[in-house]
Amino acid sequence: MELQTVVKLERPAFQVDYTTPVMMLGSCFVENMGEKLKYFRFPVDINPCGIVYNPFSVAETIYSLLHRKQFRADELWQNAGKWVSLNHHGCFSDRDAKECLRKINCRMENSSLFLRKTKVMVITWGTSWVYKHKSSGRIVANCHKFPAGDFDHYRLGVSDVVSLYVNLLQELFAEMPELEVVFTVSPVRHWKDGAHGNQVSKAVLLLAIDELVRRFTQVSYFPSFEIVMDELRDYRFYAEDMLHLSAQGIHYIWERFRETYMTAQARDMMKQVDKLNKILLHRPLDAKDEASGLQKKEAIAALQQLGFSVEFLGI
């Protein structure tokens, strides 16, 4: 007897291995999958502007990277003693405006360079609800706890998202003709928009992606949303807030993602990397434990033999 309604996944024409640079953009779902890729030491760049939830702000991030945008001081806003960018997550904020700009522009420059060699881009949208800043007239990626009255709150339509991304994807593919773009919809519910508001929001995202997949052969869809809704219909797969996924739920999605996109050779290598990572991450009770130190040196040497540079290992 089947105890799950399993979502059927088809392996795409392209595959990911250790020579495939992957850029991941969007909601906390790509953060979760991106951190897995990072742990297994794939070449990956995750959210150069921090976590971004809506399609417009994700597109703005990509345009900024394409055009190697450098942010200016007059694009920062001050709130509660900190300087912030409405295009960026709060992790870039700082009490010093120059330091805030330095962090933003350094990250953007590095990611702009990474984009040029990216082979697979994973984009996860979380919501089609957006906040438009009244003073600047721009849709923001983060409200940074400014008063709600500073923003207009509304939902993007399917045609809004499709028209925006048709232009963006055409520009991306013109510059990077071998790029593959994988869209997903975050399974995390945006409960503040209400149960119905969240469902309608997700429907906009799903319909927009469906249209983009129809129009572009290099665009595909990974059904993370459907896997959670149909395969993980149990609150044990959710965190305490009952909205985000638990570690077990994230691991399940990762396994489906890995089996779908990774080459057999990459999956074999991941097993070796995992064993070596565990040695490097082990913290002995005695800091002067010579045996543990020797094991770590051997693990580093083994990773280098697998083709990882010392700089890439971050050691």
N, C-alpha and C positions, 0 to 999 in steps of 0.2 A: 504493500500500500504506500502510495506517494504521500509524504508528509509536508511537501512544499510545492508551490507552483513555480517551477524553475524558469528563469528568463533565459531563453536561448541566445547564445552569443556566437557570432561568426568571426573567425579570425580575418583581419583586414589584409589587403594585398601588401601593405608595408609592415615591417616588424622593427622592434626596438632592440638594439644590443648596446654594448659598451662603447661603441663609436658613434652613437646617436645623441647629439645634443637635444635636450628637451626643455622647452620653456613652458611654465605653468602659470596661468593667470586666472584670477577670480576669487571666489569665496573660500571659506575655510576648508572646503572639500579638497581643493587642489593643494592647500597647505598640508593636509593629511597625506595625500598620495605623494606629494613632492618630498615630504620628509622621509617617506619610505625609499624613494629613489635616491635621495641624498645618503641615507644610511647604507644602502647597497653600493654607493660610490659611482652612480651614473653621473654623467655630465648634465647637470640640471640647474636652471635658474627659476626661482620661485618668487612671484609677486614683487617686482622691483618697486612698486608703490605701496606695498603692504596689501592686506586683504581688501578686495574690492568686490562688491556684491551685485551691482546692476550692470546690464549690458553696455550702457552709455559710457560709464566710467572705465570699464575694461577696454572699450574701443579707444577711449582717450589715452589710456596708458600705452596701447600699441602704437597709436599715431605719434605719441611723444618719443617712443623708442625709434620708430622709423625715421623721424626727422631730427633725431639726436637733440631734442629740446633741452635747453638749460633754463631752469626756473630762476626768476628774478625776485629781488627783495619785495617789490610791490605786489607780488602774487601771494605773499604771506599775510596771515591774519593773526592778531593777538587775542588770546582768551585765557583768563585765569593765570596770567603771568607767563604764559608760554606762547611761542610763535608756532603756527601750524600752517600746513598747506591743505586746502580743501580737496586736493587731488590725491592726498596721501593719508595713510594710516597714522594713528597717533604715535607709533614707534619712531617716527621721524621728528616729532616735535622737540623743541628745546627752548630754554629760557633765553638763549642767545640767538638772535636772528641769523647771524653769520654761520653759526654752527649748524643750525637747522638747514640752511641752504647748502652747506658743505655736504652734509649727510645725504640730502636729496640728490644733488647733482653728481656726486661721486657714484652713488648707486645707479643712477640713470645712465651715466656714461658707460659703466661696466656692462650693464644689461643691454645697452644699444649695441655694443660690440658682440655680445653673446647672441643677440637676435640674428645677426648676419650669418651665423653658422648654424642656427637652429634648423633641425630637420623635422621635428614634431612639436606642434604647439597644442597644449591642452587648455581649453577655456571652459571654466565652470561659472555659470550664472546662478545666482541665489534668489534674486527677486527682480520683478519688472517694476516695482514701486521705486520711485526716485524722489530726491529732495532737490529743489531748485533754489539756490541762494538768491534772495531778492536783490541784494545790493550789487552783486556781480552779474546776475542774470544767467548763472551757469549751474548745470547739474553737478552735484558734488559727490565725491566718493565717500566722504566722511563728514559728519556734522560737528564733530569735536565738542559736543555738549554746548554749542551755542543755543540761544533760546529758540524754541520751536517756531515762534513768530517770525524768525528771520528767513524761513523757508516756505515754499509752496510744495505740497506733497501730492503727487499724482502717479498714475500708472501709465507706463509706456504701452502703446498698442503694437500688435504684431507687425503692421506695416512700418511703424517707426523703427523697430529693431532690424527688420529685413533690409530696408533701404540703407540704413547706416552701415550694416555689415557687408552688403553687396559691394559698396564702394571701397570699404576697408580691405576686404578679401582680394578684390581685383588689384589693388595697389600692392598688397603683400605678395601675391603670386607673381606679379610682374617683376618684383625685385628678387623673389626667392621661388623660382619655378618648381623646385623639388619639395617645397614645404608641404607637410600634411597637417591639417587642422582637425582636432578632435574636440567636439563640443560635449559637455555634460550639463545636467541640471542638478544642482545640489539637493540631496534628500533632506537637508535640514529645513524645518518649517519656520517661516517668519511669522510667529504667532501674534506679534503686535499689530499685524495687519488684519487679524481676525482669521478664524478658520476658513470662511468662504473667501475672504480677500487673499489668503495665501494660496488657495486652490486655483483661483482665477489667475493670479500672478504666475504660478507655475505653468498654467495652460498657455499663457502668452509666450513664455520661454520655449516650451515644447513645440508649439506651432511655428515659431520663428526658426528654430533649428531645423525642423522638418523641411521648411521651404529652402533654407540654405543648402541642405544636403541634396535636395533636388537640383539646385542650380550649379553646384560645384562638385566635380568629381574628386577633388582633393579634400573635401569636407566630409566628415563622418560623425557618428554619434555613439557614445558609450552610455548605456542605460543604467547609470548608478541610481537614479531616482526610482526606476522600475524595480531594480533588484531589491532595494530597501522596502518598497511598498509591497512587493509580492513574495519575495523570498524571506525577508526578515520581519514578518508581521508578528513581532513579539517585543515587549518593552524591555526585555533583558538585553537587547541590542542597542538600547538608548542610554545616554548619560542621565544623571539625576534630574536634570531639567526636563526630561522626556521629549526634548526637541533635537538635541545634538546626538550623534552616534557615540556609543561607548567604544572602548578600545577593541572589544570583541567585534563590534559591527564594522569598525574601520578596517580591521584585519580581514574580515570576510570580503569586503569590497576590494581590498588590495589584492587578495588571492585571485578574484575574478579578473581584475585588471591585468595582473601579471600573466595569467594564463592566456589572456587574449592578445596581448601586445608583445610580450618578450619572446625572443628566439629561444630554441631549446638550449643552444650554447650559452646564452645569457643566463638562463635559469640555472644551469649547472654551475656557472661561475658565481652566481649569487650565493649558492650554498657554501662555497669556499670563502667568499668575502664575509659571510655571516659568522663563520667559525673564527676567522681572524679578527673581526671586529669585537667579538665577545672577549677575546684575549686582551685586546687593547683597552676595552672599557672596564675590565675587571680591576677593582680597587682592593689590593691586599690589606690585611689588618696591620701588617708591619710594613711601613713605608720603605724600609731598607731590605725588604725581601729580595735577595739576589736572584733566586729561581724565577720569581715573577718578572723581574726586570729582563732577564735573559729571554723568557718566553715572548715578551713584548718586542724585543729586538728581532727575534726570529719571525714574529708575525709581520713586522714592518718589512723585513727582507722578502717575505713570501708575497706580500702585496706588491712590492716593487717588481718581483719576478712576473706577476700577473699583468704588469704594464702600468701600474700607478706611480706617478712621480711623487717625490717627497712633498713638493709644493701642493699637489692636488690632495694628498693625504692630510694636509694641515698639521703636520707633526714637526 
